[in-house]
Amino acid sequence: MDERKQIVIDEIKYWKQNHLLPSEYCDFLLMLYSEGEETSAIDSSDEARDKKVYSWFHLLWLTCSIFFVISAVVVTVGIIYFTEFSMLVQILLSIIFASAVLLLALFLKERYFLLSHFFIFTFALLVFLISSHLASEFFPHTHAPVLIIVALNCMSWLAAGWYWRLNYFLIAGILGVLLLIGFVVLL
């Protein structure tokens, strides 16, 4: 009888390792067939291995995400200020990078709250950079369109900060408006 139980226990371990049954069911069956003796050592080693793989995967994912966002900002600045691409290519590449940063922020919103807010703020800065560059390129001889675009960005940051209760957007919007007023007064 013990040999049959051991065969069943080994089969349940195989099911658990290969995810043929949910781990809760396998734990229950292991408890039942081993009468509570064998499962504690098996569970702890399996859980430790699973947590190790899980933590390495998430650490790699977070590192790649942060690297991508920083690279997107650097590449966008490089495309706008240091290349001779046509205006259309500059706009399209910048919008693609900004959209990718926003999608990554929305994807990470539930699991990594703080990191997603960093990505959202980075998206807002990319939009500010792109829109102010467009205004200065299309109207090179006057400051008014750039000032209007900066004001619209600051107002949208204030509105987003107020609506979603995001203090960093409120602070950025207030500082932007104050700097804009200071710049207009000095003109």
C-alpha angles and dihedrals in degrees: 000000000000091000091055091050090050091052090051092047091050090049092051090050088052090051091050094047093049094040093239089141129023111272092242091060092046091049090051093048092046090051090049098049099037092042091233097302107103106031100075095063093042094048095049094050093044093047092047091051092046092048091049093052091043093051094047091049093050093044089053091046093050093046092051091046093051091045090050094051093048090046091049091055093046093046092047091052089046093049093048101043109020108038136073095223118139117265092252093055091047091051095046096047092045092050091048092053093045091049091049091052091050093048090049090050092051091046092052095041098100099041105032106031099172095045092049090055090052088053092047091052090048088052090052091051091049090051089049091050094047096045095046090048091051092050092050092047096048095042105031099161101053136053097209099087092047090049090049092050091048090049091049091050092049092047091049089051090051091048093047091047092050096043098046095029093240109159095195091059091048091050093045091048094049093046091047093051091047092049090046092052090048091051092048091049091051092051 
